[in-house]
């Protein structure tokens, strides 16, 4: 098996994300366990009353109530659920830090252990809050210290004066250790990209929590400009609605609603008529940094449409094949449409260089080449196909074979019909808002269906089920996807057919094809190639560099954290002993 690509490695980081439980549950546990400790202390005749409530529960409740308002005041974002969960976790860590009292059976060391437990949870809260709420250390220091402050006040009330000295030393030392660790985490990101890595995590969580789009400004900081060709095949059908099949060589990612993730829907709404936005050659490096960048693409395509020259003939469709790659081809006047797939082998993002080369080769015989990656067979391995690899050569030769054969076929008058079917499935089931679109082209009784599903790939084997459902209606067909990543919020695995079976989807595919056949009418077609200039994308190899940096930090984070915090602990102990 091939190792996953860097952008796939980044998606695996989502295993560290989870939804915080409702704050009421966290508070219930904090109070209940505090009362349990009180009961055990009474049975053991502890020297001070209600230690569970005073030393553990009260500081936790104090921090829960004030942490969110303090974070909000400084401009960060924190939910009540996360505030409660953080208080609960630190409650348990404080308890764990004092267990040495029971192991050594020496009650005299309890205040000392408790004071250092408060220092450790201060460092932990500082790390967590800079990661999930506000990356600016100066603004998270006060919210991070609230639980420790509550513990220090309670400990000062119950214990002798040396406790206060130990608590102050430990909290200062471990806070410094936590700050040093945060700076070490930020350093690789700043050196590589001149950005704050924890800022990315802040904005990512804000997007997941409340749909914030501020993440786009972050992407813009690391992005770079690109100029990319985009071919469109336009169909004119008398008084009926015109049809556009356009092939952007930009990637509709990265996730949710940020960047160019909703490229198919936005571009479809920005152009005239019924618009099928297919998937061209683009990897995650070609994600748009912001949705507003789609306007540049739409403007370029609209401008190119003014120079359209229509022809009323088309060739029959046919399939070319080289090794594992199949190419469904059809020529419309001076334009050729090529749709490639490897199904039942996996199909994945293609290097943009492939589109440039195939378009250049095809232009020997055609003015315009619309090269579509059907993107219709997802397996667990999702590595992009890079130019110069043997697999890329298979795509290149299959497309070349199809284009060369298209030249030899006799064009005939044709009819075209289009439809769009809304499906009762949402993003959780792998479908974007465009649902299922179908374009049917009929040349001398041969019907070809181009079926476009708005989603991120199709699960392995589902394409064949979908095509079987229309094989009695048409002579040739291909099921394509837009590759829209709106269906992916925190994971890259949500292809069509994964959460809803292909058998359940098939009737809607058949309905789309039937309606497109019913819409067949005499048509003309013309092609155009727009140059989408100065569009801001993530940047070549930016995703790989970013993912490598993140993964390297994760590998060293735990040992580095333990080393720094233990060093701070020992230094604070030495300082405490010297002061005594």
N, C-alpha and C positions, 0 to 999 in steps of 0.2 A: 504493500500500500504506500502511496505517496504521502508525504507529510503535508499537513494543511498549510495553506498560504498564510502570510502574516496577517492579512485582514481577517482570516478565519480564526487565527489565534486570538485576535482582539475580541471576537465575538464570544470566545470561551471565557473571557473575563466576567461575563454576566453570571457565571455560577456563584460569584461573590455577592450578587444582589438578591435581596429578598424583601418582602413586604413586612414592615413592622406591624405587630399585632395591635388591636385597638388599645388605646392608652388605659382604658378602665381595667383591662386584664393585667397589665403591668403594675398598676397601682394596687390592685387587689393582692397580687403576689408580694409586693413590697410590704404592705401592712400585715398580711397573714404571717409571713416568715418572721417579721419583727416581733409579733406577739408570741410566736412559737419560741423564739430565743428568750423573751421575757419569762415565759413559763419555765423553761429549762434553768434559767438563772435563779428563779425562786426555789426550785427544787435543789439546786446546788448551793444555796445560801450565798449568792454572789455578794461582794462587798458594797455594791451600789445598785440601786433599783432600776428596773426597766432598761437594761442596756440595749436590748434589741430595738426598742422604739426610739430611745434618745440618741444612740450612737450610729444606728444604721438606717432606720426608717425615716426619722425626722430630717436628716441631711438629704436623703433621696427625694423626699417630698418637696423640700425647699428648692432643690435644684430643678425638679420637674416644673414647678410653678413659675420659676423665674427665667429658666434657660431660653425658652422660645421667645418671650418678650424681649429679652436682652439681645438675642440674635436678630430678631426682626428690627429692633431699634438701630442696629449697626448696619442694616442693609442686607443681611443674609436671609436664607430661607430654611426653616426647620418646622416640621410638623409636630403636633402634640404627640402623635404615636411614636415618633422617633425620640422625642425628648423623654418620654416615659420609659421606653425600652433602654435607652442609654443610662438612665437613673437606676433601672433594675439591674443591668449588667454590672454597673459600678458598685451597687449594693452587695452583690455576690462576691465581687473581687475584694471588697473591703473585708468581708467575712473570711474569705480564703486567706487573706494576708495576716489574719490574727489567729489562725488555727495552730500556729506554733505554741501558743499558750497552753493548749490542751495536750499537744504532743509532748511538750517538755514538763507539763504539770507544774508550771510556775506562773501564777497569776501576776507576779510583779512585772513581767515583761509585756503584759497586755497593752499598756499605754504606749510603750515604745513601738510595738508592732502595728498598733492602730494608727499611729502618727505616720508611719512610712506607707501604710496602705493608702492613706489619703494622698500622699505624694504620687503614688503610682496611678491612682485613678485620675488625678489632675493631668498627668502626662497623657493618659489614654483619652480622656475627654478632649484634650487639646488636639490630638491627632484626628479623632473622629469628627469633631466639629469643623476643623479646617478642610476635611475631605468632603463632608456632606452638606455643610451650611455656608461657610465663608472661608475662602482660602487665605484671607488676610489675618495673620497671626495676631496683630495688635487688636483686632476687633473680636476675636474669639477667645482671647485670654480671660476676660472677665466671665463670660458664660461658662467657660471650661472650669473655672475655679470654684463655681458656686457650691457643688457638692462637698468639695474639700473644705471650703469656708464653713459650711454648716457643721461638718464633722469637727473642725477645730474649735468652734464655739462650744459644742456639746462636750468635747474632751476637756477643754479648759475648765468647764463647770464641774466635771466629775473627778478630774485627776489633779495631781500636784503640778507645780510650776515647771519642772523639767519637761513635761509633755509639750507645753507650748513652744519651748525652745526647739525640741526635736521636730515638731510638726512644721514650724516655720522653715527650718533648715532643709528638711526633706522635700517640702513642697517647692521651695525655690530651686533646689538642686535638680529635682526631677522635671520641673517645668523647663529649666534651661536645657536639660537633656532632650525633652520632647521638641523644643524649638529647633535644636541642632539637628534632630532627626528629620523634621519637616524640611529644613533647608537643604539637607542632603537629598531628599526625595525630589525637590524642585530643581536642583542644580542640573541634572541631565536634560530635562525639558528646556530649561532656559538656554543652556549652551547650544542645544541642537536646533531649537525652533524660536528662541527668544519669547517664550510664552510660559505661563504658569500651569504646570500639569494638574495641580489640585483645582485650579479654576475650571478645567475641563470636566472634572468629576462633579463639581458644584453644579455646573450648567446642565450636565447630562441628567443628574438626578432631578433638577428643576424641570427638565423637559418630560421626564417620566412621570413626575408627580402632578404637574399642572399644565403641561403642554407649552412651557416657555420656549420661545424661539431665539433667546439670547445666544444659544449655542452657535447660531449662524455667524455671529460676529467673531466668535472664537475661531471658527473655520476660516473666515476671511483673513485672519491674521497669518495663518499658515499656508494660504492658497497662492496660486499663481495663475496667470492668464494663459488661455489656450485658444487657438484658431482651428476649427474642425469643420470638415465638409458634411453636409446633410442632404441626402437625396430624397425627393418627394415624387410620388406618382399620383397625378391628379386625373380623376375621371369626370367627364362632363356627360350628363345624361338628359339632354333636352330640358324640359321644365322641372324635372325631378332634382332633388337635392344633390349637389356635387359631393364627390367622395375624394378624400385625400388619404394616401398611405405614405406616411413619412417615417424616415429611419434616422433618428438622432444617434450620433456616435458619442453621446454622453451617458453616464451611468445614473440611473434613477435611484440614488441612495443619498445618505447612508442608512436612515432609519426613520420611522415615525413620520413627523411632519416637517423635519428640518432639512435644510439644504435643498437639493433637487429631487428629493424622494418622490414627490408627487408630480414629477415631470410629465408622465403620460396624461394625467387628468388636466393639468394646467395648460399644457400645450394643445390638447384637444379642444379646450374651451376657447383658446386664443385664435384658432384658425377657422376659416369658413367651412360649412358643410359638416358631413359626418367624417370624423378624422380617426384613422387607425394609427396609433403611435407605436411602432414596432421597436424591437431592441436591436441596436446595431452593435458595433464592436467597441466595447468600453469596459474597463476594469474599474475598481473602486477608486483608483487614482483620478478618474474623470467624474467623480461626484461633484455636483455644483455646490459651492459654498453657501448659497442662499437661494431661496425660491425666486427672488427677484431677478436672478440671472436668466431664468427661463424667458423673460421678456426679450432678451437679446436674441435668443434662438427664434422665437416667434416672429420678431421683426425681420430677421434675415430670411426666413421661409416666406413670409408674406411678400417681401420685396422680390424674391425670385419667381413667385407665381405670376408676376406681371409679364414675364417673358415666355410664358408657356406656348408651345406649339403642339396642337393636338393632332392625333392621327386616329382614323376610325378602324384600324386593323390591329390585330394581335395574333401571336402564334399560339398553337395549342401548348398546353403545359406539358412538362416532361420531367423526369428525374434523372439527374446524373449521379454517379457514385464513384468515389475513390476510397478504397479501404473501408474505414468505419463511417465516413461522412457521406450523407445523402444530401443532394441539392435539388430542390423543387424550383424549376426555372420557367419563366414566361416572358416574352418580349412584347412590348407595347410601343409600336412605332420605333422611335430612336432610343427607347429606354428598355432596359432589361431588369427584371426582378429575380433575385436569387435568394431562396430561403434555405438555410442549412441546418442540419441536425445530425446528431450521432445516436439518437435513441435507437435501440435500448441501451446503448452505452451512454455514459454521462455527458451532458452538454453544460458548458460553463462559460463565463465571460471570456471574450476573445480580445487579444491585444489590439488596440486601435490601429497599429501599423498594418494589420491584415486588411482592414477596410481600405486604407489608402492604396495598398498594392493591388488589391482586387479591382478597385475602381479604376486605377490607372491602366491595368491590363485590359479591362472590359471596354475602356474608351477607345481602343483600337477599332472596335466594331460598333459601339453604341455611344451616344452622346452622354448618357447617364446610366449609372449602375446603382440599383438599390439593393444593398447586401444586408440581409437580415439574419441575425442569430436567433433561431426559433426558441432557444432557451427553454427546452421542454423535457428535460430528463435529469432530475436531481438525485444524486446519491450522497452518501456521507462524506465523500471526498469532494471538495469544492475548490480545486485549484484553477486559477485562470490559465488560459492557453496562451503562452507567450510566443512571439514571433521567433522563427528559426528552429523551433522544436519540431520533431517528427510529426506530432499531431497537427501543428499549424500548417505543415506542408500538405497534410491530408485535406484540410479545409481549402487551402489554396488551389490544389489540383482538382478537387471536386467542383469548385466554383468555375475554374477555368474551363473544365470540360463542359459544364452546362452552358456557359456563355458561347463557347465555340459551336456547340450544337444548335443554339438558338439562331445563329446566323444562317444555318442551312434550311430552316423551316419556312414554309410559305405563310405569310400573314393573311388573316381573313377578317371579315367583319365580325364584331363581337357584341355581346350584351353584358351588362354588369348589374348586379343587385347587392344591396347592403342592408344590414339590420343590426340592431343592438338589443340585447335581452338583459333586463335587470334580474339578478339572481337573489334568492333569499339568504345569501351568505355574506358575512361582513369580513372585516380585516382579521378577526380571530380565526376565521375559517380559510384565510388565504386569498380573499378577493378584495380588490380595490373598487372604487366607485364606478368604474367604467363597465363592470360586469363582463359580458361576453359579446364580442362583435364578430360579424361574419361578412366577408366580401366574397361573392360568387361571380366568377367570370365564365361565360359560355362562348366557346368558339366551335362552330360546326358541330353542335350537339354535345361536345365535350364540356363538362362542367368541372370547374376547379374551385374549391372552397378554401379561402384563407381565413382561418379561425383564430381570433386573438382574444386571449383571456387576460384580464387585468390582474396580474399577480406576479410573485417572485418564483419563477420556474414551476415545473410540474413534477410531482413525485415519480420516481422510476416505475414504469409500467402503466401509468395512468393515461399517457398520450395514446397508446394503442387502444385502450378501452374507449376513449372519446372518439377516435377516428372510426372505430368499428361501428359506432352508433349512427354514422352518416354515410357509410360505404354504399348503401343502396340509393342514396340521393345524388351523389356526385361521383365523378370518375377519378379525380385526384383531390387530396386534401392535406392540409398541414395544420396542426394545433400549435400556436405560438403563444408566448407570454410577453407582456410589456416589461417584465422584470421590476415592476414597481416595488420599492421597499417600504411602502406605507404599511404593509402587512407585518413588518418586522419592527418591533419596539426595542426589545433587548436581546433578541436572538436572531440568527440568520436562517433558522430552520422553520419555515412555515410555507412550504410550496403548496400549490393547488393539488388536491387529492390526498393531502397528509391528514387533515382533520375531518374532511368530508370526503367520502369515498368517490372514486371516479364514476361508479355506477349511479350515484346520486346526482352527480353533475351532468352526466351524459344527456339526459332529456332536455336540459337547457341548451346544450350545444346543438342538439338536433333541432330544437325550436329555432335557434338563431339561423341555422343553415336553411331550414324550410322557409323562413320569412325572407331571407335574402334571395332565394329562388323565386319566391312570389313577387319580388321587387325587380326582377330582371327586365331590363329595357335596353334599347340600342344605345351604345355609348361610344365616346371618344376618349382617348387617354394621351397624356403628355407628361414628360418628365422634366425635372429641374433640379439642379444641385446648388444649394446655397452655401455660402461660406460664413459660418457663425464665428465672428471675430471677437477676440478679447473677452472671452467668457471666463469668469473666475472659477477654477476647479481646485480640488484638494491639492493636486500637484503630483508630478511623476515621483514615484517611490516615497511620497510623504506618508502614506498609510503604512508601508512597510517599516519606515524609520520610526514612526510613532509607536507602532505595535511592538517593535523590537525593544524600544526604550521602556515601554510599560512592562513587558514580560521580564526584562532584566531586573527592573526594580522589584517586581513581585518575588523573584527568585531570592534576592538578597534582603528583602524587607524584614523577614522574621529574625534571622540571625543578627542583622544590623540593629534592629530595635532592641533585642535582648542585650546586646553588647553595650549599647549606649546607655540604656536605662540601668543596667546593673552597675556600670561604671559610675553613673551619677549617684546611685544608691550607696556604693562603698565610700565615695568621696564625702557624701553627706554624713555618713556614720562617723568617719574620721573627724570631720568638722565638729560634730556634736560632742564627741569624746574630748576633743581639745578644749571646747568651750566649758565643759564641765570641770 
